[in-house]
Amino acid sequence: MSRRDLIKMSPDEVLAFLAEQRVINVATINPNGRPHLAPLWYVPRGDGVATWTYRKSQKVANLRRLPQATVLVETGDTYDKLRGVQFEADVEIVEDTPSVAEIGSAMAERYGGGSLAAEVVAAQAAKRVGLVFTPTKVVSWDHTKLGGVY
């Protein structure tokens, strides 16, 4: 078995990792062809993740042109503790306010420890869009599987 195969996460491990982490880094493509990188909070959704962001943000402008992104989630402060998931994704821009509010409520629950008042979420949802990232290719690594041996 290759070293790469040893550190690869199973699909269930990938889902568990995404459920325990808190920040994704999302790369979209700017009009000049260079990457635009942005950190975002998210909620797990299916095999991917969902988030919300301001309707007029650069990432949304980029995704309207090319609804694809690369997403990175990584943790670990030493080589033997590195764990991460990177996936290429098709991205759906969710525009209807009730669906955006649903994502916002899930975000508030996950990051706020409770739910925001429906009025607060609805007010924010009117200014935002939802982004649903559906993986098309997943790469993962978990160096803890090596037991400290490289």
C-alpha angles and dihedrals in degrees: 000000000000122000087244091057090049094058099039115114121230117240090259091050090051091053092047091049092051090048093054100043125079111201133053125192110218123199119198128167121259121217089260091059096252123122121262109208123197133170115225140178112237147177123230112251123180108311091336141034141266132209141162130234140168113295092230097048122127092243091057092048088051093047092051088060096040116011094205132100144170115232127199129191116176140164138176134093098213131041094252090055099047114130127166152148127214121183138177109223145190107228127216116201108215111207107167109102099226091054092045089050090051090056090045092052091051089050092050091049093049099044103026098046089233139037124279118233111277090240092057093049092045092050091051093043091059089063097041144062129214121239119206115193114202112189119235096173127018128196119182140176135190112180091183086077089069092066093227092303117119 
